[in-house]
Amino acid sequence: MSVLFWIVSALVALAFLASGIMKITQPKEKMSAQMKWVEDFDQNTIRGIGALEVLGAIGLILPRLTGVLPWLSTLAAIGLILTMIGGAVVHMRRKEPIVPNVVLGLLSAVALYATTQG
């Protein structure tokens, strides 16, 4: 199970880390060309979402890697799943595809399962 955790967690963490850093560092106007949903939120909310994604990515990997408070990886996986549920709701409301949210949510669920298996 450990190999499954590390493979899935690394993929999930990289995806959320990249997405979160972009949301934190890019202005809303620049992101709106690629992500229309940002029109519904102010800059601080978008940065907050980005911060949650970055913290989730770090929380998924670092506690298990260091062995310090490894249960935080479980909480991080739950947080990432909830983030993807929220994202899917926003995209459904806007009648946009939710496939990326579903895929990342499912991968986060696999990481969650793996964290509970030791």
C-alpha positions in Angstrom: 0.0 0.0 0.0 2.9 2.3 0.6 3.9 2.4 -3.1 0.3 3.2 -4.0 0.2 6.0 -1.5 3.4 7.6 -2.8 2.6 7.3 -6.5 -1.0 8.7 -6.1 0.0 11.3 -3.5 2.9 12.6 -5.6 0.6 13.0 -8.6 -2.2 14.7 -6.6 0.3 16.9 -4.7 2.0 18.1 -7.9 -1.3 18.9 -9.5 -2.6 20.9 -6.5 0.8 22.5 -5.9 1.0 23.8 -9.5 -2.7 24.9 -9.5 -2.4 26.6 -6.1 0.8 28.5 -6.8 -0.8 29.8 -10.0 -3.8 31.0 -8.1 -1.7 32.7 -5.4 0.7 34.4 -7.8 -1.3 35.3 -10.9 -3.7 38.3 -11.1 -7.4 37.4 -11.6 -7.4 39.1 -15.0 -4.6 36.9 -16.3 -6.3 33.7 -15.0 -9.7 34.6 -16.4 -8.5 33.9 -20.0 -8.0 30.2 -19.1 -10.3 29.8 -16.2 -13.7 31.5 -16.6 -14.9 30.6 -13.1 -12.6 33.2 -11.5 -15.0 35.8 -12.8 -17.3 34.7 -10.0 -14.8 35.4 -7.2 -12.7 38.3 -5.9 -8.9 38.1 -5.9 -8.6 37.3 -2.2 -11.0 34.3 -2.5 -9.0 33.0 -5.5 -5.8 33.3 -3.5 -7.5 31.6 -0.5 -8.4 28.7 -2.7 -4.8 28.6 -4.0 -3.5 28.6 -0.4 -5.8 25.7 0.5 -4.5 23.7 -2.5 -0.8 24.4 -1.7 -1.4 23.5 2.0 -3.2 20.4 1.0 -0.4 19.3 -1.3 2.2 19.9 1.4 0.0 18.2 4.0 -0.5 15.1 1.8 3.3 14.5 1.5 5.3 16.1 4.3 3.7 14.4 7.4 4.1 10.9 6.0 7.5 11.6 4.6 8.9 12.9 7.9 6.8 10.6 10.1 5.8 13.6 12.2 2.0 13.7 12.8 1.2 11.4 9.8 -2.5 11.7 10.5 -2.3 15.1 9.0 -2.0 13.5 5.6 -5.4 12.0 6.1 -6.8 15.4 6.9 -5.1 16.9 3.9 -6.6 14.3 1.6 -10.1 15.0 3.1 -9.5 18.7 2.6 -8.5 18.2 -1.1 -11.6 16.0 -1.7 -13.8 18.8 -0.2 -12.0 21.4 -2.4 -12.8 19.4 -5.5 -16.4 19.0 -4.5 -16.7 22.7 -4.1 -15.0 23.2 -7.4 -17.4 20.8 -9.1 -20.3 22.7 -7.7 -19.0 25.9 -9.1 -18.4 24.4 -12.5 -21.8 22.7 -12.6 -23.5 26.0 -11.7 -21.6 27.6 -14.6 -22.4 24.6 -16.9 -18.7 23.8 -17.3 -17.1 20.4 -17.4 -16.3 18.9 -14.0 -14.0 16.1 -15.3 -10.9 17.6 -13.8 -12.6 18.0 -10.4 -13.9 14.4 -10.5 -10.5 13.0 -11.5 -8.5 14.9 -8.8 -11.2 14.2 -6.3 -11.0 10.5 -7.0 -7.2 10.5 -6.9 -7.5 12.3 -3.5 -9.9 9.6 -2.3 -7.4 6.9 -3.3 -4.7 8.8 -1.4 -7.1 9.1 1.6 -7.7 5.3 1.5 -3.9 4.7 1.3 -3.3 6.9 4.3 -5.7 4.8 6.4 -3.9 1.5 5.4 -0.7 2.4 7.1 
